Amino acid sequence: MTLLINLAGLLLIALIIGWFWLSQPGGRKTRSQQIVSETTVIVDNGVYDPAVIHARAGQPLTLHFQRKDPSPCAEQVVFHGLDVSAFLDTGKTTTITLDNPAAGEYRFTCQMQMYQGRLVVD
């Protein structure tokens, strides 16, 4: 019985690792990879949609985050390398404006880095 419980636990750990850390955002349904100055990001079921956002360097970018997932992990979005973060209320839209971001690639995640996305600024 103990062996069966341990095997079930290991299988669950493998599924969690695969879902949150090994899955590729490009493998899920995403919107067009066009350059935008404003877009809406849906936060639901452990993912950001779109997971990859393309923007122009030196131009303001407005992001509207709609949080549908009540999970505590989804309550904050953090833009690494830009020193920007915001708390997201469930069922509401939170707007973040990035003023003239520099060219580069920036990750955006939840506070526990389980939800993951990329901002590509060209």
N, CA, C and O atoms as a MOPAC input file, in Angstrom:
PM7 MOZYME 1SCF
protein

 N      0.82000 1    -1.19300 1     0.00000 1
 C      0.00000 1     0.00000 1     0.00000 1
 C      0.86600 1     1.25900 1     0.00000 1
 O      0.57600 1     2.21600 1    -0.71800 1
 N      1.93400 1     1.25500 1     0.81000 1
 C      2.83400 1     2.40000 1     0.86800 1
 C      3.49300 1     2.64700 1    -0.48300 1
 O      3.66100 1     3.79600 1    -0.89200 1
 N      3.86400 1     1.58300 1    -1.17300 1
 C      4.47600 1     1.71400 1    -2.48900 1
 C      3.51500 1     2.37200 1    -3.46600 1
 O      3.92900 1     3.22600 1    -4.25100 1
 N      2.25600 1     1.99800 1    -3.43700 1
 C      1.24900 1     2.56900 1    -4.32100 1
 C      1.06000 1     4.05700 1    -4.04200 1
 O      0.94200 1     4.84600 1    -4.98000 1
 N      1.03000 1     4.44700 1    -2.80000 1
 C      0.88900 1     5.85900 1    -2.41900 1
 C      2.11000 1     6.65100 1    -2.88100 1
 O      1.96700 1     7.75900 1    -3.39800 1
 N      3.30300 1     6.09600 1    -2.70100 1
 C      4.52100 1     6.77600 1    -3.14400 1
 C      4.54600 1     6.94400 1    -4.65200 1
 O      4.93300 1     8.00200 1    -5.14800 1
 N      4.13900 1     5.92200 1    -5.38900 1
 C      4.09300 1     6.02200 1    -6.85800 1
 C      3.08400 1     7.07200 1    -7.31300 1
 O      3.34900 1     7.83100 1    -8.24500 1
 N      1.93800 1     7.11200 1    -6.66100 1
 C      0.92900 1     8.12000 1    -6.99100 1
 C      1.46700 1     9.52800 1    -6.70000 1
 O      1.22600 1    10.45100 1    -7.47800 1
 N      2.17900 1     9.69500 1    -5.61000 1
 C      2.78500 1    10.98800 1    -5.27700 1
 C      3.82200 1    11.41200 1    -6.29900 1
 O      3.85700 1    12.57400 1    -6.70300 1
 N      4.67300 1    10.47300 1    -6.72300 1
 C      5.68400 1    10.78900 1    -7.74100 1
 C      5.03900 1    11.16400 1    -9.07400 1
 O      5.51300 1    12.07300 1    -9.75500 1
 N      3.97100 1    10.47600 1    -9.44700 1
 C      3.25800 1    10.79900 1   -10.67200 1
 C      2.65900 1    12.19700 1   -10.59900 1
 O      2.71800 1    12.94900 1   -11.57300 1
 N      2.09500 1    12.54500 1    -9.47500 1
 C      1.53300 1    13.87900 1    -9.28700 1
 C      2.61300 1    14.95500 1    -9.37000 1
 O      2.39400 1    15.99800 1    -9.98600 1
 N      3.75200 1    14.72300 1    -8.77100 1
 C      4.87000 1    15.67300 1    -8.83900 1
 C      5.32200 1    15.85000 1   -10.28800 1
 O      5.57100 1    16.97400 1   -10.72200 1
 N      5.43000 1    14.75800 1   -11.03500 1
 C      5.83900 1    14.83400 1   -12.44500 1
 C      4.83200 1    15.63500 1   -13.26900 1
 O      5.23000 1    16.41700 1   -14.13400 1
 N      3.54900 1    15.45600 1   -13.01800 1
 C      2.52700 1    16.20800 1   -13.73900 1
 C      2.60900 1    17.70300 1   -13.42900 1
 O      2.46900 1    18.53500 1   -14.32600 1
 N      2.83200 1    18.03700 1   -12.17600 1
 C      2.94400 1    19.44900 1   -11.79200 1
 C      4.16800 1    20.08100 1   -12.44900 1
 O      4.07500 1    21.18600 1   -12.98500 1
 N      5.29100 1    19.41200 1   -12.41700 1
 C      6.50300 1    19.94200 1   -13.05600 1
 C      6.28100 1    20.11500 1   -14.55400 1
 O      6.65900 1    21.13900 1   -15.12300 1
 N      5.67600 1    19.13200 1   -15.19100 1
 C      5.41700 1    19.22500 1   -16.62200 1
 C      4.48300 1    20.36400 1   -16.97000 1
 O      4.71000 1    21.06400 1   -17.95700 1
 N      3.44300 1    20.56500 1   -16.18800 1
 C      2.45300 1    21.60700 1   -16.47700 1
 C      3.03100 1    23.01000 1   -16.28100 1
 O      2.86100 1    23.87100 1   -17.14400 1
 N      3.70900 1    23.24700 1   -15.16300 1
 C      4.13800 1    24.60400 1   -14.85200 1
 C      5.52000 1    24.97800 1   -15.36900 1
 O      5.74600 1    26.14300 1   -15.69900 1
 N      6.44800 1    24.03800 1   -15.45000 1
 C      7.80800 1    24.42200 1   -15.79800 1
 C      8.28900 1    23.90900 1   -17.14500 1
 O      9.12700 1    24.55900 1   -17.77000 1
 N      7.80600 1    22.79800 1   -17.60900 1
 C      8.32100 1    22.23300 1   -18.84800 1
 C      7.44900 1    22.51100 1   -20.06000 1
 O      7.89900 1    22.33100 1   -21.19100 1
 N      6.21600 1    22.94400 1   -19.85300 1
 C      5.35200 1    23.22500 1   -20.99900 1
 C      5.79300 1    24.52500 1   -21.66400 1
 O      6.24100 1    25.46000 1   -21.00100 1
 N      5.65900 1    24.56200 1   -22.96800 1
 C      6.05000 1    25.73800 1   -23.74100 1
 C      4.81600 1    26.57100 1   -24.06800 1
 O      3.81600 1    26.02200 1   -24.53100 1
 N      4.86100 1    27.89800 1   -23.83500 1
 C      3.70700 1    28.73300 1   -24.15800 1
 C      3.30100 1    28.62100 1   -25.61900 1
 O      2.11600 1    28.73800 1   -25.92900 1
 N      4.24000 1    28.39900 1   -26.52100 1
 C      3.93000 1    28.29100 1   -27.93900 1
 C      3.13800 1    27.04000 1   -28.26100 1
 O      2.51500 1    26.96900 1   -29.32000 1
 N      3.14300 1    26.04400 1   -27.37200 1
 C      2.41100 1    24.81500 1   -27.60800 1
 C      0.92400 1    24.97200 1   -27.34200 1
 O      0.13200 1    24.12100 1   -27.74600 1
 N      0.53800 1    26.02900 1   -26.67900 1
 C     -0.86300 1    26.28900 1   -26.41400 1
 C     -1.40400 1    27.24900 1   -27.46300 1
 O     -0.64700 1    27.89200 1   -28.19000 1
 N     -2.70900 1    27.33400 1   -27.52500 1
 C     -3.35400 1    28.24800 1   -28.45200 1
 C     -2.99200 1    29.68700 1   -28.07400 1
 O     -3.26100 1    30.11900 1   -26.95300 1
 N     -2.39200 1    30.41700 1   -28.99200 1
 C     -2.02600 1    31.80500 1   -28.74200 1
 C     -2.56700 1    32.69000 1   -29.84900 1
 O     -2.89800 1    32.22500 1   -30.94000 1
 N     -2.64800 1    33.95300 1   -29.54900 1
 C     -3.09900 1    34.91000 1   -30.55700 1
 C     -1.95800 1    35.22900 1   -31.50800 1
 O     -0.83100 1    34.77100 1   -31.32400 1
 N     -2.26300 1    36.00900 1   -32.51200 1
 C     -1.29000 1    36.40000 1   -33.52100 1
 C     -0.06900 1    37.05600 1   -32.88300 1
 O     -0.19600 1    37.76000 1   -31.88200 1
 N      1.10200 1    36.83200 1   -33.45100 1
 C      2.34700 1    37.37100 1   -32.91100 1
 C      2.67300 1    38.73200 1   -33.53500 1
 O      3.82900 1    38.99500 1   -33.86900 1
 N      1.68900 1    39.57800 1   -33.69100 1
 C      1.89900 1    40.90400 1   -34.24900 1
 C      2.37100 1    41.87800 1   -33.17200 1
 O      2.15800 1    41.65500 1   -31.98000 1
 N      3.01000 1    42.94900 1   -33.60400 1
 C      3.47800 1    43.98200 1   -32.67800 1
 C      2.27300 1    44.82600 1   -32.25800 1
 O      1.50400 1    45.29300 1   -33.09800 1
 N      2.12400 1    45.01100 1   -30.95400 1
 C      0.96900 1    45.73700 1   -30.42900 1
 C      1.40600 1    46.90300 1   -29.55000 1
 O      2.52400 1    46.91900 1   -29.03500 1
 N      0.51900 1    47.87100 1   -29.38500 1
 C      0.74700 1    48.95500 1   -28.43100 1
 C     -0.24200 1    48.84300 1   -27.27100 1
 O     -0.10600 1    49.52200 1   -26.25300 1
 N     -1.25200 1    47.95900 1   -27.44600 1
 C     -2.24200 1    47.72100 1   -26.40600 1
 C     -2.83000 1    46.33400 1   -26.62600 1
 O     -3.12300 1    45.95400 1   -27.76000 1
 N     -3.00400 1    45.57900 1   -25.54800 1
 C     -3.58800 1    44.25000 1   -25.65400 1
 C     -4.18000 1    43.82800 1   -24.31400 1
 O     -3.86700 1    44.39700 1   -23.26900 1
 N     -5.04000 1    42.81900 1   -24.37100 1
 C     -5.64500 1    42.25500 1   -23.17900 1
 C     -5.04000 1    40.88200 1   -22.92000 1
 O     -4.93900 1    40.05700 1   -23.82800 1
 N     -4.63900 1    40.64600 1   -21.68000 1
 C     -4.05700 1    39.37000 1   -21.27000 1
 C     -5.03700 1    38.70100 1   -20.31900 1
 O     -5.39400 1    39.26200 1   -19.28300 1
 N     -5.47200 1    37.48900 1   -20.68200 1
 C     -6.38500 1    36.72600 1   -19.84400 1
 C     -5.55800 1    35.84500 1   -18.90300 1
 O     -4.66100 1    35.12700 1   -19.34600 1
 N     -5.86100 1    35.90400 1   -17.61500 1
 C     -5.17500 1    35.09000 1   -16.60400 1
 C     -6.16700 1    34.02500 1   -16.15100 1
 O     -7.09700 1    34.30900 1   -15.39600 1
 N     -5.95700 1    32.77600 1   -16.63000 1
 C     -6.90500 1    31.71500 1   -16.32400 1
 C     -6.25000 1    30.35100 1   -16.50400 1
 O     -5.39900 1    30.17400 1   -17.37500 1
 N     -6.64400 1    29.39700 1   -15.68500 1
 C     -6.17800 1    28.00500 1   -15.78200 1
 C     -4.65700 1    27.86500 1   -15.78000 1
 O     -4.11700 1    27.00800 1   -16.48000 1
 N     -3.97800 1    28.67700 1   -15.01900 1
 C     -2.53200 1    28.54200 1   -14.87900 1
 C     -1.71200 1    29.14200 1   -15.99600 1
 O     -0.50700 1    28.90000 1   -16.06200 1
 N     -2.32900 1    29.92900 1   -16.89100 1
 C     -1.58300 1    30.51000 1   -18.01100 1
 C     -1.99500 1    31.95900 1   -18.26200 1
 O     -3.06300 1    32.41300 1   -17.85200 1
 N     -1.10800 1    32.65200 1   -18.94800 1
 C     -1.41700 1    33.97100 1   -19.50400 1
 C     -1.73600 1    33.76600 1   -20.97900 1
 O     -1.02600 1    33.03000 1   -21.66400 1
 N     -2.79000 1    34.40300 1   -21.48000 1
 C     -3.13300 1    34.31900 1   -22.89600 1
 C     -3.35600 1    35.71500 1   -23.42700 1
 O     -4.34400 1    36.35200 1   -23.06400 1
 N     -2.47600 1    36.21400 1   -24.27300 1
 C     -1.35600 1    35.52300 1   -24.90200 1
 C     -0.16900 1    35.41200 1   -23.94800 1
 O      0.00800 1    36.23700 1   -23.05200 1
 N      0.62600 1    34.38800 1   -24.15700 1
 C      1.80500 1    34.15200 1   -23.32500 1
 C      3.01600 1    34.90400 1   -23.85700 1
 O      3.99100 1    35.10500 1   -23.13300 1
 N      2.95900 1    35.32200 1   -25.12400 1
 C      4.05200 1    36.08600 1   -25.73100 1
 C      3.45000 1    37.35300 1   -26.32400 1
 O      2.49400 1    37.29700 1   -27.09900 1
 N      4.02000 1    38.49300 1   -25.95000 1
 C      3.55400 1    39.78800 1   -26.44000 1
 C      4.71700 1    40.47500 1   -27.13400 1
 O      5.81700 1    40.54800 1   -26.58600 1
 N      4.47700 1    40.98200 1   -28.34300 1
 C      5.49800 1    41.70400 1   -29.09600 1
 C      5.14400 1    43.18500 1   -29.10200 1
 O      4.00000 1    43.55300 1   -29.36500 1
 N      6.14000 1    44.04400 1   -28.80800 1
 C      5.92100 1    45.48700 1   -28.75700 1
 C      7.11400 1    46.21000 1   -29.37100 1
 O      8.17300 1    45.61700 1   -29.58000 1
 N      6.93100 1    47.48900 1   -29.65500 1
 C      7.99400 1    48.33200 1   -30.20800 1
 C      8.75500 1    49.02800 1   -29.08900 1
 O      8.16900 1    49.49400 1   -28.11200 1
 N     10.07400 1    49.08700 1   -29.25300 1
 C     10.92400 1    49.80000 1   -28.29300 1
 C     10.63800 1    51.30000 1   -28.38300 1
 O     10.39700 1    51.83500 1   -29.46600 1
 N     10.67000 1    51.96400 1   -27.23300 1
 C     10.51000 1    53.40600 1   -27.20700 1
 C      9.08600 1    53.88700 1   -27.34400 1
 O      8.85300 1    55.09400 1   -27.40900 1
 N      8.12100 1    52.97800 1   -27.38900 1
 C      6.71500 1    53.36700 1   -27.48300 1
 C      5.96600 1    52.81200 1   -26.27200 1
 O      6.26600 1    51.71300 1   -25.80600 1
 N      4.99300 1    53.56700 1   -25.76400 1
 C      4.24100 1    53.07000 1   -24.60700 1
 C      3.46700 1    51.79800 1   -24.95700 1
 O      2.99600 1    51.63000 1   -26.08200 1
 N      3.34600 1    50.91300 1   -23.97900 1
 C      2.60700 1    49.66700 1   -24.13700 1
 C      1.59000 1    49.58400 1   -22.99700 1
 O      1.94600 1    49.69800 1   -21.82500 1
 N      0.32400 1    49.38500 1   -23.35600 1
 C     -0.74000 1    49.27300 1   -22.37200 1
 C     -1.24800 1    47.84200 1   -22.35800 1
 O     -1.66500 1    47.30800 1   -23.38600 1
 N     -1.20800 1    47.22600 1   -21.18300 1
 C     -1.65000 1    45.85000 1   -21.01500 1
 C     -2.83000 1    45.82100 1   -20.05100 1
 O     -2.76000 1    46.37800 1   -18.95600 1
 N     -3.91000 1    45.16900 1   -20.46500 1
 C     -5.09700 1    45.01300 1   -19.63400 1
 C     -5.14200 1    43.55600 1   -19.17800 1
 O     -5.38500 1    42.66300 1   -19.99000 1
 N     -4.91500 1    43.31200 1   -17.91000 1
 C     -4.92900 1    41.95900 1   -17.35300 1
 C     -6.31900 1    41.66300 1   -16.80600 1
 O     -6.80300 1    42.36100 1   -15.91500 1
 N     -6.96600 1    40.61400 1   -17.35000 1
 C     -8.26000 1    40.15900 1   -16.85700 1
 C     -8.04400 1    38.85600 1   -16.10200 1
 O     -7.76500 1    37.81600 1   -16.69800 1
 N     -8.17600 1    38.92700 1   -14.79300 1
 C     -7.94500 1    37.74100 1   -13.95600 1
 C     -9.25100 1    36.97500 1   -13.77600 1
 O    -10.20200 1    37.47200 1   -13.17300 1
 N     -9.27700 1    35.75000 1   -14.31300 1
 C    -10.43000 1    34.86500 1   -14.15500 1
 C    -10.13700 1    33.74800 1   -13.16700 1
 O    -11.05900 1    33.12800 1   -12.63700 1
 N     -8.87200 1    33.48900 1   -12.91900 1
 C     -8.44200 1    32.39400 1   -12.04400 1
 C     -8.41700 1    32.86700 1   -10.59000 1
 O     -7.69000 1    33.81000 1   -10.27400 1
 N     -9.19900 1    32.23200 1    -9.68100 1
 C     -9.22100 1    32.66600 1    -8.28200 1
 C     -8.02000 1    32.18300 1    -7.47000 1
 O     -7.90900 1    32.50100 1    -6.28600 1
 N     -7.12700 1    31.42400 1    -8.08900 1
 C     -5.95900 1    30.89600 1    -7.38000 1
 C     -5.13100 1    32.03600 1    -6.79000 1
 O     -4.94300 1    33.05800 1    -7.45000 1
 N     -4.63100 1    31.88200 1    -5.55500 1
 C     -3.79100 1    32.91500 1    -4.95000 1
 C     -2.53700 1    33.21300 1    -5.77500 1
 O     -2.00400 1    34.32100 1    -5.71700 1
 N     -2.07300 1    32.23600 1    -6.53100 1
 C     -0.88400 1    32.43500 1    -7.34800 1
 C     -1.12500 1    33.48500 1    -8.43900 1
 O     -0.18700 1    34.15000 1    -8.87800 1
 N     -2.36900 1    33.63300 1    -8.87200 1
 C     -2.69100 1    34.55300 1    -9.96900 1
 C     -2.88900 1    35.98600 1    -9.50200 1
 O     -3.20600 1    36.85600 1   -10.31300 1
 N     -2.70900 1    36.25200 1    -8.21600 1
 C     -3.05900 1    37.57500 1    -7.70200 1
 C     -2.05500 1    38.68200 1    -8.02500 1
 O     -2.34700 1    39.85500 1    -7.79200 1
 N     -0.89800 1    38.34300 1    -8.54700 1
 C      0.09800 1    39.37200 1    -8.84900 1
 C      0.82100 1    39.02800 1   -10.13600 1
 O      1.08100 1    37.85900 1   -10.42100 1
 N      1.14700 1    40.05900 1   -10.91700 1
 C      1.99200 1    39.87900 1   -12.09600 1
 C      3.25700 1    40.70400 1   -11.87800 1
 O      3.19800 1    41.84900 1   -11.43000 1
 N      4.40800 1    40.09900 1   -12.20300 1
 C      5.70600 1    40.73400 1   -12.00000 1
 C      6.45200 1    40.73100 1   -13.33200 1
 O      6.60400 1    39.68100 1   -13.95600 1
 N      6.91900 1    41.90600 1   -13.77200 1
 C      7.72700 1    42.02300 1   -14.98200 1
 C      9.19300 1    42.08200 1   -14.57000 1
 O      9.66100 1    43.08900 1   -14.03900 1
 N      9.91100 1    40.98900 1   -14.82000 1
 C     11.31600 1    40.88600 1   -14.43700 1
 C     12.16600 1    41.74200 1   -15.37100 1
 O     12.02000 1    41.67200 1   -16.59100 1
 N     13.04900 1    42.54300 1   -14.79600 1
 C     13.91900 1    43.41300 1   -15.57100 1
 C     13.32700 1    44.78500 1   -15.83000 1
 O     14.02400 1    45.67400 1   -16.32000 1
 N     12.06100 1    44.97600 1   -15.51200 1
 C     11.42500 1    46.27700 1   -15.70200 1
 C     11.01700 1    46.91500 1   -14.37500 1
 O     10.56400 1    48.06000 1   -14.35500 1
 N     11.17400 1    46.18900 1   -13.27000 1
 C     10.77600 1    46.67400 1   -11.94000 1
 C      9.32700 1    47.14800 1   -11.91400 1
 O      9.01200 1    48.19900 1   -11.35700 1
 N      8.45000 1    46.34900 1   -12.53100 1
 C      7.02300 1    46.65400 1   -12.56300 1
 C      6.26800 1    45.43600 1   -12.04900 1
 O      6.56000 1    44.30400 1   -12.43300 1
 N      5.29800 1    45.67900 1   -11.17800 1
 C      4.42100 1    44.60800 1   -10.71500 1
 C      3.06800 1    45.22700 1   -10.37800 1
 O      2.95100 1    46.43100 1   -10.14600 1
 N      2.04700 1    44.36400 1   -10.35700 1
 C      0.70300 1    44.83800 1   -10.01700 1
 C     -0.10100 1    43.69500 1    -9.42700 1
 O      0.09500 1    42.53200 1    -9.78000 1
 N     -1.00700 1    44.03900 1    -8.52400 1
 C     -1.92500 1    43.05800 1    -7.98100 1
 C     -3.15800 1    43.01600 1    -8.87600 1
 O     -3.64900 1    44.05300 1    -9.32100 1
 N     -3.65500 1    41.80800 1    -9.13500 1
 C     -4.78900 1    41.59900 1   -10.02700 1
 C     -5.99400 1    41.12600 1    -9.21200 1
 O     -5.91400 1    40.12100 1    -8.50600 1
 N     -7.10200 1    41.84900 1    -9.30900 1
 C     -8.32500 1    41.46200 1    -8.61300 1
 C     -9.09400 1    40.45500 1    -9.45900 1
 O     -9.19900 1    40.61700 1   -10.67500 1
 N     -9.63000 1    39.42200 1    -8.82800 1
 C    -10.41300 1    38.40800 1    -9.53100 1
 C    -11.66400 1    39.03100 1   -10.13400 1
 O    -12.39400 1    39.76100 1    -9.46400 1
 N    -11.90200 1    38.73000 1   -11.41800 1
 C    -13.09300 1    39.22300 1   -12.10200 1
 C    -13.01800 1    40.65800 1   -12.54900 1
 O    -14.00600 1    41.20500 1   -13.03900 1
 N    -11.86400 1    41.28500 1   -12.39000 1
 C    -11.70700 1    42.68400 1   -12.79600 1
 C    -10.54400 1    42.82600 1   -13.76300 1
 O     -9.71900 1    41.92300 1   -13.90400 1
 N    -10.49000 1    43.97600 1   -14.42700 1
 C     -9.40000 1    44.28000 1   -15.35000 1
 C     -8.44900 1    45.25900 1   -14.68200 1
 O     -8.86700 1    46.29200 1   -14.15800 1
 N     -7.16000 1    44.92100 1   -14.70800 1
 C     -6.11500 1    45.79100 1   -14.16600 1
 C     -5.25800 1    46.25100 1   -15.33400 1
 O     -4.75700 1    45.43100 1   -16.10400 1
 N     -5.08900 1    47.56200 1   -15.46800 1
 C     -4.32200 1    48.12100 1   -16.57900 1
 C     -2.92900 1    48.49900 1   -16.11300 1
 O     -2.75100 1    49.16500 1   -15.09300 1
 N     -1.93700 1    48.05400 1   -16.89400 1
 C     -0.53900 1    48.38900 1   -16.63900 1
 C     -0.00600 1    49.07400 1   -17.88900 1
 O     -0.13600 1    48.54500 1   -18.99400 1
 N      0.59000 1    50.24000 1   -17.72000 1
 C      1.20200 1    50.93600 1   -18.84400 1
 C      2.70700 1    50.95800 1   -18.65300 1
 O      3.21200 1    51.43900 1   -17.63800 1
 N      3.41300 1    50.43200 1   -19.63700 1
 C      4.87600 1    50.45400 1   -19.63200 1
 C      5.29500 1    51.59900 1   -20.53700 1
 O      5.06400 1    51.55800 1   -21.74600 1
 N      5.91600 1    52.62900 1   -19.94900 1
 C      6.32400 1    53.80400 1   -20.70500 1
 C      7.65600 1    53.55900 1   -21.38800 1
 O      8.68800 1    53.42200 1   -20.73100 1
 N      7.62600 1    53.50600 1   -22.71200 1
 C      8.83400 1    53.41300 1   -23.54000 1
 C      9.80600 1    52.32700 1   -23.08500 1
 O     10.94300 1    52.63800 1   -22.73300 1
 N      9.38800 1    51.06400 1   -23.08500 1
 C     10.31700 1    49.99700 1   -22.67600 1
 C     11.48300 1    49.87000 1   -23.66200 1
 O     11.31500 1    50.04400 1   -24.86900 1
 N     12.64700 1    49.56900 1   -23.13300 1
 C     13.84100 1    49.39200 1   -23.97100 1
 C     13.75600 1    48.05200 1   -24.70000 1
 O     13.07700 1    47.12800 1   -24.25200 1
 N     14.44800 1    47.96300 1   -25.81700 1
 C     14.48100 1    46.71700 1   -26.58700 1
 C     15.03600 1    45.59800 1   -25.71100 1
 O     15.96100 1    45.80400 1   -24.92500 1
 N     14.46200 1    44.42900 1   -25.86100 1
 C     14.90800 1    43.27200 1   -25.08700 1
 C     13.77000 1    42.29400 1   -24.89000 1
 O     12.66000 1    42.49200 1   -25.38500 1
 N     14.06600 1    41.24200 1   -24.16000 1
 C     13.05900 1    40.23500 1   -23.85500 1
 C     12.89000 1    40.18000 1   -22.34000 1
 O     13.86100 1    40.01800 1   -21.60000 1
 N     11.65900 1    40.31500 1   -21.89600 1
 C     11.35700 1    40.37700 1   -20.46500 1
 C     10.34800 1    39.29200 1   -20.11600 1
 O      9.36700 1    39.08400 1   -20.82900 1
 N     10.60300 1    38.60500 1   -19.00500 1
 C      9.64300 1    37.61800 1   -18.51500 1
 C      8.62000 1    38.32400 1   -17.64100 1
 O      8.95000 1    39.27000 1   -16.92600 1
 N      7.37000 1    37.85800 1   -17.70300 1
 C      6.39200 1    38.28100 1   -16.71200 1
 C      5.77400 1    37.02300 1   -16.12800 1
 O      5.41200 1    36.09100 1   -16.84700 1
 N      5.66100 1    37.02000 1   -14.79600 1
 C      5.22300 1    35.82800 1   -14.07500 1
 C      4.32900 1    36.23300 1   -12.90900 1
 O      4.18300 1    37.41200 1   -12.58800 1
 N      3.73800 1    35.21900 1   -12.28800 1
 C      3.07400 1    35.44500 1   -11.00700 1
 C      4.18000 1    35.52900 1    -9.95200 1
 O      5.35300 1    35.32900 1   -10.26600 1
 N      3.81600 1    35.81800 1    -8.72600 1
 C      4.83100 1    35.97800 1    -7.68100 1
 C      5.57500 1    34.68400 1    -7.38200 1
 O      6.69500 1    34.72400 1    -6.87200 1
 N      4.96800 1    33.52600 1    -7.69200 1
 C      5.64200 1    32.24700 1    -7.46000 1
 C      6.27700 1    31.69500 1    -8.73400 1
 O      6.83600 1    30.59800 1    -8.72400 1
 N      6.19200 1    32.44600 1    -9.82600 1
 C      6.77300 1    32.11300 1   -11.12800 1
 C      6.20000 1    30.83500 1   -11.72500 1
 O      6.89400 1    30.12000 1   -12.44700 1
 N      4.93400 1    30.54500 1   -11.42800 1
 C      4.27200 1    29.38300 1   -12.01900 1
 C      3.55800 1    29.79000 1   -13.30900 1
 O      3.62400 1    29.06000 1   -14.29800 1
 N      2.88500 1    30.92700 1   -13.32000 1
 C      2.32400 1    31.48700 1   -14.55000 1
 C      3.49700 1    32.19700 1   -15.22600 1
 O      4.22400 1    32.94800 1   -14.57400 1
 N      3.68500 1    31.96600 1   -16.52600 1
 C      4.83500 1    32.56100 1   -17.20000 1
 C      4.45400 1    33.12600 1   -18.55500 1
 O      3.64200 1    32.55500 1   -19.28300 1
 N      5.05800 1    34.25800 1   -18.87600 1
 C      4.86800 1    34.88300 1   -20.17700 1
 C      6.12600 1    35.62900 1   -20.57400 1
 O      7.04300 1    35.80400 1   -19.77200 1
 N      6.15600 1    36.07100 1   -21.83400 1
 C      7.31400 1    36.83600 1   -22.32700 1
 C      6.84400 1    38.09000 1   -23.02600 1
 O      5.86400 1    38.07700 1   -23.77100 1
 N      7.55300 1    39.17000 1   -22.77600 1
 C      7.35300 1    40.42400 1   -23.49500 1
 C      8.58300 1    40.62800 1   -24.35900 1
 O      9.69500 1    40.75600 1   -23.84700 1
 N      8.38400 1    40.65800 1   -25.67200 1
 C      9.48800 1    40.84500 1   -26.61600 1
 C      9.37000 1    42.24600 1   -27.18900 1
 O      8.39800 1    42.56500 1   -27.87300 1
 N     10.37000 1    43.09000 1   -26.90500 1
 C     10.35800 1    44.48200 1   -27.36000 1
 C     11.44200 1    44.63900 1   -28.41000 1
 O     12.62900 1    44.46300 1   -28.13300 1
 N     11.01400 1    44.97500 1   -29.62400 1
 C     11.95800 1    45.14200 1   -30.75400 1
 C     12.12600 1    46.60800 1   -31.10100 1
 O     12.87500 1    46.94300 1   -32.01800 1

